[in-house]
């Protein structure tokens, strides 16, 4: 009680000082002291990194962890600085964030929404994490984003490709740098039309959760716009392992294209098994049978090996891009881990930097101010070209890459060819098409 | 006289138990576990394990499908939040009723067999429930994405009483919303009530009947008892406990996912009970706490922390020890848990409670005769 009155007194006093107009800027910045969740008081600030270290997307999670650790090093001025020099906003200096050294805690979300929320709560309630970054599954990302909204902690989503993350389930405290299924559809549609013609019948196998559903819908819309027909899609459980029971009916269904709305180990397994079924060599309706993997990563291409060759998909980023930022990140990551970064590593790294930068520009860790700094933020030098963080849905808009499994890789990491780039303008859409509400930005006390 | 003594001992146990549970935020501090999220889990899974033990510990029927009731409880509670009100009590009531009904159906069918056949039947039913929730009933359960609150939810009672708040509401009790520590105390009180009821069941003639089923069901039948209604009652009660636990999971965090019903979750409660001590009152609670502690704390250790922990070792040895130790933490927490489980089952077949008893007897040897081995050995169901 005594503490409360003392704080009241301080607040009133502060208001008085500001009111008289003699307060310099630094006073107004400090005026939110202790009024929000996990306000860092010491000389460190803690980031919470929550990723799948087990489960169907564990490979992705491992790479995510590497990238986020690297981001912390660079923020603290260790290593070669990575993207700090190329980033268009120059407020990050390598001296931590707002003068505080960045520390981090990690957790395993097990690729499960429940476990992810548990882990995020531990980081927020026990470890005092000021922001949560991570996830490799949209189901987990959406669940954690909702939790973070409740707790008043900013959530920088990792790899989440469902339209719902920044659509139906968008949150004021959630931000996504990664692209989404709708954009994949826009980017992939024309390429597929050119390569496979306008008269095709598609068979969808879809991961049975938010990401699969929205990607299936987006791919369906994009391919039907070309004139393709769609056979009733089939839903498969996440982490199924054996997809043969779902693949058996494909060849007798009259379809001549198989669209695999699968990711991680699921994508690797279903693609490899489809190829083992001889699908790539079949001819149906007088046309060569084709397989499409709308969302693909290096890690999946590596896992699928031979099966990936010639298969089309989309990516958020690729380490073989020629711009200075991509080269800098690949170099920095490669020097530390001896392998090129995957797209999930890139997006997670960028998210951590973007959060740190927004705090610097806002001059505070106070979430509503940081949100304001991120909303509508335009930047460049992060490997994707000019990028916009749209304020209405917290989705990033940038070029989308259409990739194809390389037929003659020169080394074990040279797996994907960038065959086309859909411009930022072409993949921009009206946020109203997905509905949803951001909700309030009031700072909670967790 | 004897009954009076038991009830007095029960009252003392309950008092000590209450003290231990309610002071969790204090004594868990040094273990790094004194944050609301985990303490809520401690209380909730303790309820789950106590309920499971009423079936497994007393009747010897090993159910491998209790997660189904947990999941149904969660889904019911979240739907109650979505459709009616954010108040916790109706959600809990609906959850207990619905999981109880499901337990009647599953129990009625499964209890026609005993032993391993019963276990397999319950497992099959639970997997069916899981698959229904995961892919067939997605309009109700939202599948892998898991069921969550929405800004557009009707919440009929709440919106009739007061204007809608701006953000997502959180669970409340008579209009008083609770979060964090209050949420823990709410769960803790529920745990104490659950513990008290379990004590009463253990001490009652009904409990005696259940123990009779465990020791020799055929003999019970020959003496003229129809055991099945008793076993079914025990099954339903333990299903309702699981439903309560599921509802509390939703109350503390309004989200329900299908993975709560997976066989691993069913297996987990079996592990909790065996780890702590089958057929004892406090054993399953201890088991639940240890497993949840491992899951939440050990899984969060990363190489950094391990490295800091072994800082005192010389450089060369340090690296080796860290490399080995870090395999057992982080994503390897299951490995550690498995080891602990094996050690306990091999050396203390009666679980942690047997260890506790052995220690107390070591001190009491001079005063009391050693325990009869019959009390310590656990007997499988027929």
Boltz contact constraints between the chains, C-beta under 6 A:
constraints:
  - contact:
      token1: [A, 53]
      token2: [B, 331]
      max_distance: 6.0
  - contact:
      token1: [A, 54]
      token2: [B, 331]
      max_distance: 6.0
  - contact:
      token1: [A, 106]
      token2: [B, 302]
      max_distance: 6.0
  - contact:
      token1: [A, 107]
      token2: [B, 300]
      max_distance: 6.0
  - contact:
      token1: [A, 108]
      token2: [B, 299]
      max_distance: 6.0
  - contact:
      token1: [A, 108]
      token2: [B, 331]
      max_distance: 6.0
  - contact:
      token1: [A, 112]
      token2: [B, 259]
      max_distance: 6.0
  - contact:
      token1: [A, 113]
      token2: [B, 146]
      max_distance: 6.0
  - contact:
      token1: [A, 113]
      token2: [B, 257]
      max_distance: 6.0
  - contact:
      token1: [A, 114]
      token2: [B, 257]
      max_distance: 6.0
  - contact:
      token1: [A, 114]
      token2: [B, 259]
      max_distance: 6.0
  - contact:
      token1: [A, 121]
      token2: [B, 37]
      max_distance: 6.0
  - contact:
      token1: [A, 122]
      token2: [B, 37]
      max_distance: 6.0
  - contact:
      token1: [A, 122]
      token2: [B, 296]
      max_distance: 6.0
  - contact:
      token1: [A, 125]
      token2: [B, 35]
      max_distance: 6.0
  - contact:
      token1: [A, 125]
      token2: [B, 36]
      max_distance: 6.0
  - contact:
      token1: [A, 125]
      token2: [B, 37]
      max_distance: 6.0
  - contact:
      token1: [A, 126]
      token2: [B, 35]
      max_distance: 6.0
  - contact:
      token1: [A, 139]
      token2: [B, 144]
      max_distance: 6.0
  - contact:
      token1: [A, 139]
      token2: [B, 145]
      max_distance: 6.0
  - contact:
      token1: [A, 143]
      token2: [B, 255]
      max_distance: 6.0
  - contact:
      token1: [A, 146]
      token2: [B, 148]
      max_distance: 6.0
  - contact:
      token1: [A, 208]
      token2: [B, 135]
      max_distance: 6.0
  - contact:
      token1: [A, 208]
      token2: [B, 143]
      max_distance: 6.0
  - contact:
      token1: [A, 208]
      token2: [B, 144]
      max_distance: 6.0
  - contact:
      token1: [A, 209]
      token2: [B, 143]
      max_distance: 6.0
  - contact:
      token1: [A, 209]
      token2: [B, 144]
      max_distance: 6.0
  - contact:
      token1: [A, 209]
      token2: [B, 145]
      max_distance: 6.0
  - contact:
      token1: [A, 210]
      token2: [B, 145]
      max_distance: 6.0
  - contact:
      token1: [A, 238]
      token2: [B, 144]
      max_distance: 6.0
  - contact:
      token1: [A, 437]
      token2: [B, 151]
      max_distance: 6.0
  - contact:
      token1: [A, 439]
      token2: [B, 167]
      max_distance: 6.0
  - contact:
      token1: [A, 440]
      token2: [B, 166]
      max_distance: 6.0
  - contact:
      token1: [A, 440]
      token2: [B, 167]
      max_distance: 6.0
